[in-house]
């Protein structure tokens, strides 16, 4: 009985976490949409700058190791919806930046395994076992999950070579961002239009 309550509480916390992060991301999207309309930023000729913004923000968001940052999702949705940028190009730019941003987590895990991850945490041994058993496929699967970016930490702690980490990390980021941007855009189209 007590274990069931703890498990239910854990799933409730995860769901609240997802809802809160989605709400913050949507709020940031609305703010960007409002600022674009308020400042009268023209859509023509703005796309190259938007791609650079997507790259920079996604790189910084993925370089944050312990803090889950979701603002890069808002930037991608804004670039696709408000600035009329190409979905595939936005996702390509973001996935390259996301994979490069994971290098900070990789080196944190590689250089400071004892500092970054306590081996006594319950999920640590499971994920490191995945990395050692499945290698690149384990990185691919861990990189696909949308909540946190722990693939770099785990690959670094497992002493996996950097190229063996980046090779599966980039396609996983591409697939993850494509699904999020495609369905996120569809969800935003369902919502009522904003007054500005």
Secondary structure, DSSP 8 states (H G I E B T S, - for coil): -HHHHHHHHHHHHHHHHHHHHHHHHHHHHHHHHHHHHHHT--STT-HHHHHHHHHHHHHHHHH-SSS---HHHHHHHHHHHTS---HHHHHHHHHHHHHHHHHHHHHHHHH-HHHH--TTSHHHHHHHHHHHHHTHHHHHHHHH-SS---HHHHHHHTT--HHHHHHHHHHHHHHHHHHHHHHHHHHHHHS-----
